[in-house]
Amino acid sequence: PASASHAADAAAGNGLLQTPRGTEVRPLVLHFARDLDGTMGTTGGTGAANGGNGSAVLKSAEWMEVEEALGWSFNSLEDHLLGIDSMRFAKLMSSLLRKGKQLPASAQKCRNLGELLGQIHILPAQQADAEVVGQEWPAWGMMWGSVCGWRFYCQRPISEPVLRRAVQDLISRHVALRCVPADPMELFFQIQAALSVLHLWRVSSPSFARSWLSSLASYSLKSAWPKVQSIHPQVDSVLANLPMSESFEKAEALLSTQAKQDPFRPPFQLRVAPYPGGVVVQLRLTHMFSDGFCIVPLLQDLAKLVADQELLAQGQQISPLPALPVSFDLLQRRLFRTVDGDHSLGDPVTPTTLDSGGWTNLVRSELLSVSPMQVSLIKHAALKLAVPDEILLLTAIGVSMGKVHQQGAQSLHVIAPQRDEPCASDLIGLFADYRRLEVPIEGLHYAGVALALNVIVKERLWRQPPVVSQAAVPFVNFMWTDFEEPNGFKPIPAYKGKEGSSVSPIQVVVVQPSRECWRIVCTFKSEVYTKDQVERFVGYLEESLRCLIEAPLSPTL
């Protein structure tokens, strides 16, 4: 989820920022050679989906389910699927799973609707994770006290008994909501550092990677790897109902105050602040077990379970959610493949860096606002190139960084979803990971860069970051908000980043305060970049977006 504000204080009049408070929102300025207002048309759906001769077609159940999940309309099986972004595809997989059907992650490469429908098949029965209390799994031990937090609101009252039963069902459904470390966190950090050293030896010495010593080291690490354990928490330790507030705004403020007064107790907490006619709900989950993509299953499951309990209270029948596999089983397989040096599936865990570089609060920050008209133009330009919106923005950001650095190609670190096994898109777990990709610039026009990046992302041609100098590469993250409203639960966008500080030389985060506008939060290490270089980056970013909208065939350099 994204936020509506990000701020920083200027120090000594030189633009040096030490805290995020006080920064003004700077509007993005795009100067066009012609007036584009009113010429872009609609930005929703696909070109093929809106065409055709108007003749009626017989649509299968799967066809209509795909249309409902994507929010698009298709006229034929040949209609293209270009431009489906990661959020839409995750929601499509999740929607089909709730109907007992599976869509593999490889289906994102399908060219048209017919190919996509051919990938859908009925799911076999899966083991539920409600019967694994006391079981242990190896896990990646990071950020136990760090929070992934989301807020929703519902414009109708929800009784406390209904909410308690729904939360209990939610905890039973997702094992990650009720796991705690079975070993000291220091052991996690030490073992992960040992894996980084093993990975470095393998990379630097191919003969060592094939030796019996490498196999012995893998066996030793897997045997000693620290674990997390499933417990059976009481709802009272997870759920907190706050006093009734006079309004929605006061309910939100009460949640914020309560969060400051009552520190986060991992792994999972849920607070509810009622107000006349509705409730505000805050979910907090340890970042050790979750990533930003967890918002989709958490929101949809909670909304469905609340609705089920309300129906049961009225004596009506419900259709239960399909069972899920245990998320830590999937994560364990991925972790042990990494320990073995097996990258055949392209999903290794990124090793802990041996040179963190360190966080710093001495940064220069820029908060750029993208107006509704500019968002509409960017979406239309992405639609014309048949790429997702984030690819177009990533193109502009990468080209701008390359120009500042005077390079023909720009390396970037991004957070990529590694949710490729069956049902993984509907599980709670730390599946997303850092990946490095190269933005090709020299010799290409803007459209060429965008199309090349689209292939890199779609074909997963990114690389695993090295175990050294990870912090030396610029970092870009897209924190898209899911604006769907299952069963009346609506998300409240809120940017939860580490504001005003950075471990990378440049950190760019794109957030969505609303459906109509975006914000681009840029943070530069002041020891690396001068105020003039920051201004040049902003100018290049505005120029790149203008060219992608107005003249995508113009050269980048």
Disulfide bonds with the S-S distance in Angstrom:
none
